[in-house]
Amino acid sequence: MNNEKPKIVVVVGPTASGKSDLAVIIAQKFNGEVISADSRQVYTGLDIGTGKVTEEEMGGVTHHLLSVVSPEVIFTVSEYRTMAQHAIDEILARGKLPIICGGTGFYIQALVDGIQLPDAPPNPRLRETLSAFTTTALFEKLTALDPDFADIVDKHNPHRLIRAIEIASALGHVPSLEKHPLYDPCFIGISTDLYTLRERIHKRLLARLNAGMLDEIKRLHAEGLLWERMEALGLEYRYLARHLTGKLSFDEMTKELENEIFHYAKRQMTWFKRDNRIHWFEKDDLVAVEKEVGKHLLRE
């Protein structure tokens, strides 16, 4: 019986670093399919704002876990892991290489390391109460409940904070996450200096505004997506919603949003830099990337 774990490739890096392009190149070279690991690209209609890869950019490569759930519902990391594992099984059954690509570190960790998440049922009444809290207030509440977990959670993500409070309230604390890895991963990270990253973020934001990001958010609201939900979805949806409801001028919105995207990118880098399995490469160092992936696939 063959007990070897299936080989996969994982492409990570901060927002605007070029992950999607690199994943497509790897897929074309090694007969692969791409599975998105982005906590907002799972939602239908959140296309320009999330920088979702277009059909043309896919280059003929099949992509999974894009636009799979309504933005009105909260999609959990457990649901992501289940769906991504199913996609991996299907890709392997076709004799192809699964390539995970994204910047949501916790999604990637839960999938690749087979993390067993705490079994605490949703508490709708608590969630409704906590939804009125600011992220700062949520973080303070979690710190009071479980200071150890508060040290590692993303204190700017209200959904993660609310779920952590929900678990800590039910169990007394957030249990240590047990790892049961199912795969043999090759981690490829896109390395970039902060000045270059800031420039990419600036150009990408302007390009998305020119591509109709504001119209996308107007359409989502017209179709029933509440401003409050856009606030919770964060980044582009939060700041453009604030502009459209008169809280920020266009120039204020653009400046504040660019700064927030940059801070988010730095938090992503902090998360990924903790993982010493990641092999870091410059965005255009394709020869070295292909060599690393090829070496991994040939390894017994």
VOPAVEX-964225 format. One record per residue: z, y, x of N, C-alpha, C in turn; residue number from 0; residue in three letters. Coordinates in steps of 0.05 Angstrom, whole numbers, plus 32768, in hexadecimal, padded with zeros to 4 digits. Each point is the difference from the previous one (the first is absolute). Example, Ala and Ser with C-alpha at 12.3 -4.5 7.8 and 13.67 -1.06 7.14 Angstrom:
% VOPAVEX-964225
SITE   n.up   n.north   n.east   ca.up   ca.north   ca.east   c.up   c.north   c.east   num   residu
SITE   809C      7F8E     8108    8000       8018      7FEE   8000      8018     8012     0      ALA
SITE   7FF2      8015     7FF9    8001       8018      8010   800E      8016     7FF1     1      SER
This chain:
% VOPAVEX-964225
SITE   n.up   n.north   n.east   ca.up   ca.north   ca.east   c.up   c.north   c.east   num   residu
SITE   8000      7FE8     8011    8000       8018      7FEF   8000      8019     8012     0      MET
SITE   7FEF      8014     7FF9    7FFE       8018      8010   8014      8015     7FF5     1      ASN
SITE   8014      8006     8011    8015       8013      7FF8   7FFA      801C     800B     2      ASN
SITE   7FE9      8005     800C    7FFA       801A      800C   7FFE      8015     7FE9     3      GLU
SITE   800B      8017     8006    7FFF       8016      7FED   7FE3      800C     8001     4      LYS
SITE   7FF5      8008     7FE9    7FE5       800C      8000   8000      801A     8010     5      PRO
SITE   7FEA      8005     800E    7FFE       8019      8010   7FF5      8016     7FEE     6      LYS
SITE   800D      8017     8003    7FF7       8018      7FF2   7FFF      8017     8014     7      ILE
SITE   7FF2      8016     7FF9    8000       8018      8010   800D      8017     7FEF     8      VAL
SITE   8010      8010     800C    800D       8016      7FF2   7FF9      801B     800E     9      VAL
SITE   7FF3      8012     7FF3    7FF9       801A      800B   8012      8015     7FF5    10      VAL
SITE   800F      800E     8011    8014       8014      7FF8   7FFB      801A     800E    11      VAL
SITE   800E      8014     7FF7    7FFF       801B      800C   8006      8015     7FEB    12      GLY
SITE   8003      8019     8009    8007       8015      7FED   7FE8      8007     7FEF    13      PRO
SITE   8005      800F     7FEA    7FEB       800A      7FEF   7FEC      8010     8010    14      THR
SITE   7FE6      7FFE     7FF9    7FEA       800F      800C   7FFA      7FF7     801D    15      ALA
SITE   800A      7FE9     8008    7FFB       7FF7      801B   7FE6      7FF0     8003    16      SER
SITE   7FF5      7FF6     7FE9    7FE7       7FF1      8001   8004      7FE2     7FFD    17      GLY
SITE   8015      7FF8     7FF2    8006       7FE4      7FFD   7FEA      7FF1     7FF0    18      LYS
SITE   7FF8      800D     7FEA    7FEC       7FF3      7FEE   7FE6      7FFA     800F    19      SER
SITE   7FF7      8014     800F    7FE7       7FFC      800F   8003      7FE9     8014    20      ASP
SITE   8016      7FFF     800E    8005       7FEB      8014   8002      7FE5     7FF3    21      LEU
SITE   800D      7FFE     7FE9    8003       7FE6      7FF2   7FE4      7FF5     7FF8    22      ALA
SITE   7FEF      8012     7FF7    7FE5       7FF8      7FF9   7FF0      7FF6     8018    23      VAL
SITE   8003      800D     8016    7FF2       7FF8      8019   800A      7FE4     8009    24      ILE
SITE   801A      7FFB     7FFF    800B       7FE6      8007   7FF7      7FEB     7FED    25      ILE
SITE   7FFF      8007     7FE6    7FF7       7FED      7FEB   7FE2      7FF8     8005    26      ALA
SITE   7FF0      8014     8007    7FE4       7FFA      8005   7FFC      7FEF     8018    27      GLN
SITE   8010      8004     8014    7FFE       7FF1      801A   800B      7FE4     7FFD    28      LYS
SITE   8015      7FFC     7FF0    800E       7FE6      8000   7FFF      7FF2     7FE4    29      PHE
SITE   7FED      8008     7FEF    7FFC       7FF3      7FE6   801A      8002     7FF0    30      ASN
SITE   8009      8018     7FFB    8019       8004      7FF2   7FFD      800F     7FE6    31      GLY
SITE   8016      8001     7FF1    8003       8010      7FE8   801A      8010     8003    32      GLU
SITE   8000      8018     7FF4    8016       8013      8003   8013      8000     7FE8    33      VAL
SITE   801A      7FFF     8006    8014       8003      7FEB   800F      801A     8005    34      ILE
SITE   7FFF      8013     7FED    800D       801A      8003   801E      7FFC     7FFF    35      SER
SITE   800E      800F     8011    801D       8001      8000   8008      801E     7FFD    36      ALA
SITE   7FFA      800B     7FE9    8006       801C      7FFB   800D      8002     7FE4    37      ASP
SITE   8017      800C     7FFF    8010       7FFF      7FE7   7FF5      8011     7FEA    38      SER
SITE   7FEC      8011     8006    7FF4       8010      7FEB   7FE3      7FF9     7FFA    39      ARG
SITE   7FF3      7FF3     8013    7FE4       7FF8      7FFB   7FFE      7FE8     7FED    40      GLN
SITE   8017      7FF4     7FFA    8000       7FEA      7FEB   7FFA      800B     7FE5    41      VAL
SITE   8003      801B     7FFC    7FFE       800C      7FE5   7FE3      8008     7FFA    42      TYR
SITE   7FF8      7FFA     7FE7    7FE5       8008      7FF7   8000      801E     7FFD    43      THR
SITE   7FE9      800C     8007    7FFD       801D      7FFC   800A      8011     8016    44      GLY
SITE   8012      7FF6     8011    800A       800F      8017   7FEE      7FFA     8017    45      LEU
SITE   7FE9      800D     8000    7FEB       7FF9      8013   7FFD      8015     8017    46      ASP
SITE   7FF8      8019     7FF9    7FFD       8014      8014   801B      8008     800C    47      ILE
SITE   8014      8003     7FEF    801A       8008      800A   800D      7FED     8014    48      GLY
SITE   7FFA      7FE6     7FFD    800C       7FEC      8012   7FED      7FFA     8018    49      THR
SITE   7FE8      800C     7FFF    7FED       7FF9      8016   7FF6      7FE3     7FFE    50      GLY
SITE   7FFE      7FF6     7FE7    7FF7       7FE5      7FFC   7FE4      7FFB     800B    51      LYS
SITE   7FFC      7FEA     800E    7FE6       7FFA      800C   7FEB      7FFE     7FEA    52      VAL
SITE   7FE9      800D     8005    7FEA       7FFF      7FEC   7FEF      7FE6     8005    53      THR
SITE   7FEF      7FFA     7FEC    7FEF       7FE8      8002   7FEE      8003     8019    54      GLU
SITE   7FF6      8017     8005    7FEF       8004      8017   8010      7FFC     801A    55      GLU
SITE   8018      800A     8001    8011       7FFC      8018   8008      7FE3     8004    56      GLU
SITE   8000      7FF0     7FEB    8007       7FE4      8003   7FEC      7FF0     8010    57      MET
SITE   7FE8      800A     8003    7FEC       7FF4      8011   7FF9      7FE3     7FF8    58      GLY
SITE   8002      7FFA     7FE7    7FFA       7FE5      7FF7   8017      7FEC     8002    59      GLY
SITE   8017      800A     800A    8018       7FEF      8003   8010      8000     7FE6    60      VAL
SITE   8008      7FE9     7FF7    8011       7FFE      7FE8   801C      800B     8005    61      THR
SITE   8009      8010     7FEE    801B       800C      8002   8011      7FF7     7FE8    62      HIS
SITE   801A      7FFC     8005    8012       7FF7      7FEC   8018      8013     7FFC    63      HIS
SITE   800C      7FFF     7FE9    8018       8010      7FF9   7FFB      801E     7FFF    64      LEU
SITE   7FE8      8007     7FF9    7FFA       801C      7FFA   7FFC      8003     7FE1    65      LEU
SITE   800D      8013     7FF4    7FFD       8005      7FE3   8006      7FE8     7FEF    66      SER
SITE   8018      7FF5     8003    8008       7FE8      7FF2   8015      8005     7FEA    67      VAL
SITE   800A      8018     7FFE    8015       8005      7FEC   7FFF      801D     7FF7    68      VAL
SITE   8009      8005     7FE7    8000       801C      7FF5   8014      8011     800F    69      SER
SITE   7FF9      801A     8005    8013       8011      800E   8018      8007     7FEF    70      PRO
SITE   8000      7FF9     7FE7    8017       8006      7FEF   8017      7FED     8004    71      GLU
SITE   7FFB      7FE9     800D    8015       7FEC      8005   8009      8001     801D    72      VAL
SITE   8018      7FF7     8005    800B       7FFF      801B   7FF9      7FE4     800C    73      ILE
SITE   7FF1      8000     8015    7FF8       7FE7      800D   8014      7FFA     8017    74      PHE
SITE   800B      7FE8     8000    8015       7FFA      8013   7FF6      7FF1     8019    75      THR
SITE   800F      8000     8015    7FF9       7FF2      8018   7FFE      7FE2     7FFB    76      VAL
SITE   8011      7FF6     7FEE    7FFF       7FE3      7FF9   7FE5      7FF9     7FF4    77      SER
SITE   7FF7      8011     7FEE    7FE6       7FFC      7FF3   7FE9      8001     8014    78      GLU
SITE   8003      8014     8013    7FEC       8002      8015   7FFE      7FE6     8010    79      TYR
SITE   8017      7FF7     8009    8001       7FE8      8011   7FF3      7FE8     7FF2    80      ARG
SITE   8007      7FFC     7FE7    7FF5       7FEA      7FF0   7FE1      8001     7FFF    81      THR
SITE   7FF6      8018     7FF9    7FE3       8004      7FFD   7FF2      7FFE     801B    82      MET
SITE   800C      800A     8015    7FF4       7FFF      801B   7FFF      7FE3     800A    83      ALA
SITE   8015      7FF1     7FFB    8000       7FE4      8009   7FEA      7FF0     7FF1    84      GLN
SITE   7FFC      8006     7FE7    7FEB       7FF3      7FF1   7FE5      8007     800B    85      HIS
SITE   7FFC      801A     8007    7FE7       8008      800C   7FFB      7FF3     801B    86      ALA
SITE   8015      7FFD     8010    7FFE       7FF3      801A   7FF7      7FE3     7FFC    87      ILE
SITE   800D      7FF2     7FED    7FF9       7FE4      7FFA   7FE2      7FFD     7FF9    88      ASP
SITE   7FF6      8013     7FEF    7FE4       7FFF      7FF8   7FEE      8005     8018    89      GLU
SITE   8007      8013     8010    7FEF       8007      8018   7FFF      7FE8     8013    90      ILE
SITE   8017      7FF4     8005    8001       7FE9      8012   7FF0      7FE8     7FF5    91      LEU
SITE   8001      7FFD     7FE5    7FF1       7FEA      7FF3   7FE2      8004     8003    92      ALA
SITE   7FF7      8018     8004    7FE4       8006      8004   7FF9      7FFE     801E    93      ARG
SITE   8013      7FF9     8010    7FFB       7FFD      801D   7FFD      801B     800E    94      GLY
SITE   800D      8015     7FF4    7FFE       801B      800B   801A      8009     800C    95      LYS
SITE   8000      8016     800E    8017       800B      800D   800D      8016     7FEF    96      LEU
SITE   801A      7FFD     7FF8    800D       8015      7FF1   8008      8016     8013    97      PRO
SITE   7FFA      8019     7FF8    8007       8018      8010   8010      8012     7FEE    98      ILE
SITE   801A      8003     8006    8011       8013      7FF1   7FFD      801B     800D    99      ILE
SITE   7FFC      8014     7FEF    7FFB       801B      800A   800F      8015     7FEF   100      CYS
SITE   8012      800F     800D    800D       8015      7FF1   8017      800D     800F   101      GLY
SITE   800C      8014     7FF3    8015       800F      800D   801B      7FFE     7FF3   102      GLY
SITE   8002      7FEE     7FEB    801A       7FFC      7FF3   800F      7FEA     800E   103      THR
SITE   8011      8008     8013    800D       7FED      8012   8010      7FEB     7FF2   104      GLY
SITE   800E      8007     7FEA    8011       7FEC      7FF3   7FEF      7FEB     7FF2   105      PHE
SITE   7FE9      8008     7FF4    7FEE       7FED      7FF5   7FF7      7FEB     8015   106      TYR
SITE   7FF8      800A     8017    7FF6       7FEF      8015   8016      7FEE     800A   107      ILE
SITE   8018      800B     8004    8016       7FEF      800A   8008      7FEA     7FEB   108      GLN
SITE   8000      8008     7FE7    8007       7FEC      7FEB   7FEC      7FE9     7FFF   109      ALA
SITE   7FE6      8007     8004    7FEB       7FEC      7FFF   8000      7FEF     8019   110      LEU
SITE   7FFD      800D     8017    7FFC       7FF1      8019   8019      7FF0     8008   111      VAL
SITE   8017      800C     7FFC    8019       7FF2      8009   800C      7FF0     7FE9   112      ASP
SITE   7FF3      7FFF     7FE9    800A       7FEF      7FEA   801C      8007     7FF8   113      GLY
SITE   8006      801A     7FFE    801B       8009      7FFA   8008      7FF8     7FE4   114      ILE
SITE   8018      7FF4     7FFF    800C       7FF8      7FE6   800F      8019     7FF5   115      GLN
SITE   7FF5      800C     7FEB    800C       8018      7FF6   8018      7FFA     7FEE   116      LEU
SITE   8014      8012     7FFF    8018       7FFB      7FF0   7FF9      7FFB     7FE3   117      PRO
SITE   800E      7FEE     7FF4    7FFA       7FF8      7FE4   8013      8010     7FED   118      ASP
SITE   7FF8      8019     7FFB    8010       8011      7FED   7FEC      8009     7FEB   119      ALA
SITE   8007      7FFA     7FE7    7FED       8007      7FEA   7FFE      801E     7FFC   120      PRO
SITE   7FE9      800A     7FF6    7FFD       801C      7FFB   8014      800A     7FEC   121      PRO
SITE   8009      8018     8003    8014       800C      7FEE   7FF4      801A     7FF4   122      ASN
SITE   7FF1      7FFD     7FEA    7FF1       8017      7FF4   8012      8018     7FFB   123      PRO
SITE   8018      7FFC     7FF6    8012       8017      7FFA   8007      800F     801A   124      ARG
SITE   8007      7FF1     8015    8006       800C      8019   7FE8      800F     800C   125      LEU
SITE   7FE9      7FF3     7FFE    7FE7       800D      800A   7FFB      801A     7FF2   126      ARG
SITE   8004      8000     7FE6    7FFB       8019      7FF0   8013      8016     8009   127      GLU
SITE   8019      7FF9     8004    8014       8013      8009   7FF9      800B     801C   128      THR
SITE   7FF9      7FEE     8012    7FFA       8008      801C   7FE6      800F     8002   129      LEU
SITE   7FEE      7FFD     7FED    7FE6       800E      8002   8003      801E     7FFF   130      SER
SITE   8017      800A     7FF7    8004       801D      7FFE   800C      800B     801B   131      ALA
SITE   8007      7FED     8012    800C       8009      801A   7FEA      8009     8013   132      PHE
SITE   8007      8012     8011    7FEE       8007      8017   8002      7FEA     8015   133      THR
SITE   7FED      7FFF     8012    8001       7FEB      8015   8019      8004     8011   134      THR
SITE   8007      8018     8005    8019       8006      8010   8018      7FF4     7FF2   135      THR
SITE   8002      8005     7FE6    8017       7FF5      7FF0   8000      7FE2     8000   136      ALA
SITE   7FE8      7FF4     7FFD    7FFD       7FE3      8000   800A      7FF4     801B   137      LEU
SITE   7FF7      800D     8016    8008       7FF7      801A   801F      8002     8004   138      PHE
SITE   800B      8015     7FF6    801E       8003      8003   800E      7FEB     7FEF   139      GLU
SITE   7FF5      7FF9     7FE9    800C       7FEB      7FEF   7FFE      7FE5     800E   140      LYS
SITE   7FE9      7FFA     800C    7FFC       7FE7      800E   8013      7FFE     8018   141      LEU
SITE   8003      8017     800E    8012       8000      8018   801C      7FFA     7FF8   142      THR
SITE   8008      800A     7FE9    801C       7FFA      7FF6   8003      7FE3     7FF9   143      ALA
SITE   7FEB      7FF3     7FF5    8001       7FE4      7FF8   7FFD      7FED     8018   144      LEU
SITE   7FEC      8006     8011    7FFA       7FEE      8016   7FF5      8010     8018   145      ASP
SITE   8012      800B     8011    7FF7       8011      8016   7FEF      7FF2     8014   146      PRO
SITE   8003      7FE5     8003    7FF0       7FF1      8014   7FE2      8000     7FF7   147      ASP
SITE   7FFC      7FFA     7FE6    7FE4       7FFF      7FF7   7FF4      801D     7FFF   148      PHE
SITE   8011      8013     7FFA    7FF6       801C      7FFF   7FF5      8009     801B   149      ALA
SITE   800A      7FF3     8015    7FF6       8007      801B   7FE3      7FF8     8005   150      ASP
SITE   7FF7      7FEC     7FF1    7FE5       7FF5      8006   7FEB      8005     7FE9   151      ILE
SITE   800A      8008     7FE9    7FED       8004      7FE9   7FF1      801B     8004   152      VAL
SITE   7FE9      8002     7FF5    7FF1       8019      8000   800D      8014     7FED   153      ASP
SITE   800E      8013     800B    8010       8012      7FEF   7FEF      8014     7FF1   154      LYS
SITE   7FE6      8000     8004    7FEE       8012      7FF2   7FF1      7FF2     7FE9   155      HIS
SITE   8005      7FE6     7FFD    7FF2       7FF0      7FEB   8013      7FFA     7FE9   156      ASN
SITE   7FFC      800F     7FE9    8013       7FFC      7FEA   8000      7FE4     7FF4   157      PRO
SITE   7FE9      7FF2     8000    7FFF       7FE5      7FF5   8011      7FED     8010   158      HIS
SITE   7FFE      8002     801B    800F       7FEE      8011   801E      8006     7FFE   159      ARG
SITE   8007      801A     7FFE    801C       8008      7FFE   800C      7FF6     7FE5   160      LEU
SITE   7FF0      8003     7FEB    800A       7FF7      7FE6   8004      7FE1     7FFF   161      ILE
SITE   7FEC      7FF2     800C    8003       7FE3      8000   8018      7FF7     8012   162      ARG
SITE   8004      800E     8016    8016       7FF9      8011   801B      8005     7FF2   163      ALA
SITE   8002      8016     7FF1    8018       8007      7FF1   8004      7FEB     7FEA   164      ILE
SITE   7FEA      7FF8     7FF4    8001       7FEB      7FEB   800B      7FE6     800B   165      GLU
SITE   7FF7      7FF8     8017    8009       7FE7      800D   801D      8003     8008   166      ILE
SITE   8007      8016     800D    801B       8005      800A   8014      8001     7FE8   167      ALA
SITE   7FF7      800C     7FEA    8011       8002      7FE8   8005      7FE4     7FF4   168      SER
SITE   7FEC      7FEF     8001    8003       7FE5      7FF4   800F      7FED     8013   169      ALA
SITE   7FFB      8002     801A    800B       7FEC      8013   8016      800A     8011   170      LEU
SITE   8005      801A     7FFF    8015       800C      8010   7FF6      800B     801B   171      GLY
SITE   7FE9      7FF6     8008    7FF3       800A      8019   7FE3      7FF5     7FFF   172      HIS
SITE   7FF0      800A     8013    7FE5       7FF5      8002   8001      7FEA     8015   173      VAL
SITE   7FFB      7FE7     7FF9    8002       7FE9      8013   7FEC      8003     8016   174      PRO
SITE   8007      7FF4     8017    7FED       7FFF      8016   7FE7      7FF1     7FF7   175      SER
SITE   7FE9      8009     8009    7FE7       7FF4      7FF7   7FFA      7FE8     8012   176      LEU
SITE   7FFE      7FE8     7FF4    7FFA       7FE8      800F   7FE2      7FFD     8004   177      GLU
SITE   7FF9      7FF7     8018    7FE4       7FFD      8006   7FF7      7FE2     8000   178      LYS
SITE   7FEA      7FFB     7FF3    7FF5       7FE5      8000   7FE2      8003     8004   179      HIS
SITE   7FF7      8006     8018    7FE4       8006      8005   7FED      7FE9     7FF9   180      PRO
SITE   7FEA      8007     7FF3    7FED       7FEC      7FF7   7FE6      8001     8011   181      LEU
SITE   7FFD      8015     8010    7FE7       8004      800E   8004      8005     801E   182      TYR
SITE   7FE9      7FFD     800E    8000       8006      801D   7FF0      801A     8003   183      ASP
SITE   800D      8017     8002    7FF2       8019      7FFF   7FF8      800B     801C   184      PRO
SITE   7FE9      800E     8000    7FF8       8011      8017   8002      801D     7FF6   185      CYS
SITE   8013      800F     800B    8004       801B      7FF7   7FEF      8013     8012   186      PHE
SITE   7FEF      8010     7FF4    7FF0       8014      800D   8009      801C     7FF6   187      ILE
SITE   800A      8011     8012    8008       801B      7FF8   7FEE      8015     800B   188      GLY
SITE   7FFB      8015     7FF0    7FEF       8016      800A   8013      8015     800A   189      ILE
SITE   7FFD      8006     801A    8011       8013      800E   7FF2      801B     8001   190      SER
SITE   800F      8015     7FFC    7FF5       801B      8002   8016      8014     8006   191      THR
SITE   7FF9      8015     800F    8014       8015      8005   8003      8011     7FE7   192      ASP
SITE   8016      800F     7FFF    8006       800F      7FE8   7FED      8016     7FFB   193      LEU
SITE   7FF5      800D     8015    7FED       8016      7FFC   7FE7      7FF6     7FF3   194      TYR
SITE   7FF5      7FE9     800A    7FE8       7FF5      7FF5   8005      7FF7     7FE3   195      THR
SITE   8017      7FF4     7FFB    8007       7FF6      7FE5   8001      8018     7FED   196      LEU
SITE   800C      8016     8009    8002       8017      7FEE   7FE4      800B     7FFA   197      ARG
SITE   7FEE      8000     8013    7FE5       8009      7FFC   7FF1      7FEE     7FEB   198      GLU
SITE   8004      7FE6     8003    7FF3       7FED      7FEE   800B      8004     7FE3   199      ARG
SITE   801A      8004     7FFE    800C       8004      7FE6   7FF5      8019     7FF3   200      ILE
SITE   7FFE      8015     8010    7FF5       801A      7FF6   7FE3      7FFC     7FF5   201      HIS
SITE   7FEF      7FF4     8011    7FE4       7FFC      7FF8   7FFE      7FEE     7FE8   202      LYS
SITE   8010      7FEB     7FFF    7FFE       7FED      7FEA   800A      800C     7FE6   203      ARG
SITE   8014      8011     8001    800A       800D      7FE8   7FEB      8013     7FF5   204      LEU
SITE   7FF3      8010     8011    7FEB       8012      7FF7   7FE9      7FF0     7FF4   205      LEU
SITE   7FF9      7FEA     800D    7FE9       7FF0      7FF6   8006      7FF5     7FE5   206      ALA
SITE   8019      7FF7     7FFB    8007       7FF5      7FE6   8002      8015     7FEB   207      ARG
SITE   8009      8018     8007    8000       8016      7FED   7FE3      8007     7FF8   208      LEU
SITE   7FEE      8001     8014    7FE4       8005      7FFA   7FF3      7FEA     7FF0   209      ASN
SITE   800A      7FE8     8003    7FF5       7FE9      7FF1   8009      7FFE     7FE3   210      ALA
SITE   8012      8012     7FF8    8008       8000      7FE4   801C      7FF5     7FFB   211      GLY
SITE   8012      8002     8013    801B       7FF5      7FFC   800F      800E     7FE9   212      MET
SITE   7FFC      801A     7FFE    800D       800F      7FEB   7FF6      7FF7     7FE5   213      LEU
SITE   7FE6      7FFC     7FFD    7FF4       7FF6      7FE7   800B      7FE4     7FF9   214      ASP
SITE   8004      7FEF     8015    800A       7FE6      7FFB   801C      8001     7FF3   215      GLU
SITE   8011      8012     800A    801B       8003      7FF5   8000      800C     7FE4   216      ILE
SITE   7FEE      8013     7FFB    7FFC       800B      7FE5   7FF8      7FE9     7FED   217      LYS
SITE   7FEE      7FEF     8008    7FF6       7FEA      7FEF   8017      7FED     7FFB   218      ARG
SITE   800F      7FF9     8014    8017       7FED      7FFD   8014      800B     7FEB   219      LEU
SITE   8005      801A     8002    8013       800C      7FED   7FF4      8000     7FE4   220      HIS
SITE   7FE6      8006     7FFE    7FF3       8000      7FE5   8000      7FE4     7FF4   221      ALA
SITE   8001      7FEC     8011    8000       7FE4      7FF6   801C      7FF6     7FFA   222      GLU
SITE   8014      8012     8005    801B       7FF9      7FF8   8015      7FFC     8016   223      GLY
SITE   7FF7      8003     8019    8014       7FFD      8016   8011      8019     8002   224      LEU
SITE   8019      7FFD     7FFC    8013       8017      7FFE   8003      800E     801B   225      LEU
SITE   8005      801A     8000    8005       800F      8018   8018      7FF4     800F   226      TRP
SITE   8014      7FF7     7FF1    8018       7FF4      800C   7FF9      7FE7     8010   227      GLU
SITE   7FEE      7FF0     7FF5    7FF7       7FE8      800F   7FF1      8007     8019   228      ARG
SITE   7FF0      8015     7FFF    7FF1       8009      8018   8014      800A     8015   229      MET
SITE   8015      800D     7FF7    8015       8009      8013   800B      7FE7     800E   230      GLU
SITE   8005      7FEB     7FF1    800C       7FE8      800C   7FEC      7FF2     8013   231      ALA
SITE   7FE6      8002     7FFA    7FEB       7FF3      8011   7FFE      800E     801B   232      LEU
SITE   800A      8018     8002    8003       800D      801A   7FE6      800C     800C   233      GLY
SITE   8004      800D     8017    7FEB       800C      8010   7FEB      800F     7FEF   234      LEU
SITE   7FE7      7FF7     8002    7FEA       800F      7FF2   8005      8004     7FE3   235      GLU
SITE   800A      7FEC     7FF2    8004       8001      7FE3   8017      8013     7FF9   236      TYR
SITE   8015      8000     8011    8017       8011      7FFC   7FF8      801E     8003   237      ARG
SITE   7FF2      8006     8016    7FFB       801C      8007   7FE9      800B     7FEF   238      TYR
SITE   7FEC      7FF0     7FFA    7FEB       800B      7FEE   800A      8003     7FE3   239      LEU
SITE   8012      7FEF     7FF8    800D       8003      7FE6   8010      801A     7FFF   240      ALA
SITE   800E      8005     8015    8010       8019      8001   7FED      8019     7FFF   241      ARG
SITE   7FE9      7FFD     800D    7FED       8016      7FFE   7FF5      8003     7FE4   242      HIS
SITE   7FF9      7FEA     7FF4    7FF4       8001      7FE5   8014      8008     7FEA   243      LEU
SITE   801A      7FFE     8006    8014       8009      7FEC   800B      801B     8007   244      THR
SITE   7FF2      800E     8014    8007       801B      8006   8017      8005     8012   245      GLY
SITE   800A      7FEA     800D    8017       8003      8012   7FF8      8009     801C   246      LYS
SITE   7FE7      7FFA     8008    7FF6       8007      801A   7FE4      800C     7FFD   247      LEU
SITE   7FFA      8014     8011    7FE5       8009      8001   7FEF      7FEC     800F   248      SER
SITE   7FE6      8003     7FFF    7FEF       7FED      800E   8005      7FFF     801E   249      PHE
SITE   8003      8018     800C    8005       8002      801D   801C      7FF4     8007   250      ASP
SITE   8014      8006     7FEF    801B       7FF5      8005   7FFF      7FE1     7FFE   251      GLU
SITE   7FF2      7FF6     7FEB    7FFE       7FE3      7FFD   7FF2      7FF3     8018   252      MET
SITE   7FEA      800C     8009    7FF1       7FF4      8016   8012      7FFF     801A   253      THR
SITE   800D      8016     8005    8011       8002      8018   8017      7FEC     7FFF   254      LYS
SITE   800F      8000     7FE9    8017       7FEF      7FFE   7FF8      7FE2     8000   255      GLU
SITE   7FE9      7FFA     7FF2    7FF7       7FE4      7FFF   7FF8      7FF6     801C   256      LEU
SITE   7FF2      8011     800F    7FF8       7FF8      801B   8018      7FFA     8012   257      GLU
SITE   8014      8011     7FFE    8019       7FFC      800F   800E      7FE6     7FF8   258      ASN
SITE   8001      7FFB     7FE5    800D       7FE8      7FF6   7FF1      7FE6     8009   259      GLU
SITE   7FE6      8001     7FFF    7FF0       7FE9      8009   8005      7FFB     801E   260      ILE
SITE   8002      8015     8010    8006       7FFD      801C   801B      7FF4     8005   261      PHE
SITE   8014      8009     7FF1    801B       7FF5      8003   8001      7FE2     7FF7   262      HIS
SITE   7FF0      7FFA     7FEC    7FFE       7FE4      7FF6   7FF4      7FEF     8016   263      TYR
SITE   7FEA      800A     800D    7FF3       7FF1      8015   8013      7FFB     8018   264      ALA
SITE   8011      8013     8006    8014       7FFC      8015   8014      7FEB     7FF9   265      LYS
SITE   8008      8000     7FE6    8013       7FEB      7FF7   7FF3      7FE4     8002   266      ARG
SITE   7FE6      7FFF     7FF9    7FF1       7FE6      8003   8001      7FF7     801D   267      GLN
SITE   7FFA      8012     8013    8000       7FF9      801C   801B      7FF6     8009   268      MET
SITE   8016      800D     7FF6    801B       7FF8      8007   8005      7FE3     7FF7   269      THR
SITE   7FF7      7FFA     7FE8    8003       7FE5      7FF5   7FF1      7FEC     8011   270      TRP
SITE   7FE7      8005     8005    7FEF       7FEC      800F   8008      7FFD     801D   271      PHE
SITE   800A      8016     800C    8008       7FFE      801C   8018      7FEE     8005   272      LYS
SITE   800E      7FFA     7FEA    8017       7FED      8003   7FF7      7FE3     8003   273      ARG
SITE   7FE7      7FFB     7FF9    7FF6       7FE4      8000   7FF1      7FFB     801B   274      ASP
SITE   800D      7FF1     8011    7FF4       7FFB      801B   7FE9      7FEB     8000   275      ASN
SITE   7FF9      7FF6     7FE8    7FE9       7FEE      7FFE   7FE6      800F     7FFF   276      ARG
SITE   8001      801A     7FFB    7FE7       800F      7FFC   7FF3      8007     801B   277      ILE
SITE   7FE7      7FFA     8002    7FEF       8008      8018   7FF3      801A     7FF9   278      HIS
SITE   8005      8015     800F    7FF6       801B      7FFA   7FE6      8006     800F   279      TRP
SITE   7FED      800C     7FF1    7FE6       8007      800B   7FF8      801B     7FF6   280      PHE
SITE   7FEF      800E     800F    7FF3       8018      7FF6   7FEC      7FF8     7FEA   281      GLU
SITE   7FFB      8013     7FEE    7FEF       7FFB      7FE9   7FE5      7FF4     8007   282      LYS
SITE   7FF4      800A     8016    7FE5       7FF7      8006   7FFE      7FEB     8016   283      ASP
SITE   8017      7FF5     8008    8000       7FEC      8015   7FFA      7FE4     7FF4   284      ASP
SITE   7FE7      7FFE     7FF5    7FF9       7FE8      7FF1   7FFE      7FE7     8011   285      LEU
SITE   7FF7      8003     8019    7FFD       7FE8      8012   801C      7FF4     8004   286      VAL
SITE   8014      8010     8006    801B       7FF6      8005   800C      7FF4     7FE7   287      ALA
SITE   7FFB      800C     7FE9    800A       7FF6      7FE6   7FF4      7FE4     7FFA   288      VAL
SITE   7FE5      7FFE     8003    7FF3       7FE7      7FFA   8008      7FEA     8014   289      GLU
SITE   8006      8008     8019    8009       7FEC      8013   801C      7FF6     7FF8   290      LYS
SITE   8011      8011     7FF7    801B       7FF8      7FF8   8000      7FEE     7FE8   291      GLU
SITE   7FEF      8007     7FEC    7FFE       7FEF      7FE8   7FF4      7FE5     8007   292      VAL
SITE   7FEB      8001     8010    7FF3       7FE6      8008   8013      7FEE     800F   293      GLY
SITE   8010      800C     8012    8013       7FF0      800F   8015      7FF3     7FED   294      LYS
SITE   8008      800F     7FEC    8014       7FF6      7FED   7FF4      7FE8     7FF0   295      HIS
SITE   7FE7      8004     7FF7    7FF4       7FEB      7FF0   7FFB      7FE6     800F   296      LEU
SITE   7FFC      8002     801B    7FFB       7FE9      8010   801A      7FF2     8009   297      LEU
SITE   8016      800F     7FFE    801A       7FF5      800A   8009      7FE8     7FEE   298      ARG
SITE   8008      7FEB     800E    800A       7FE8      7FF1   801B      8005     7FF4   299      GLU
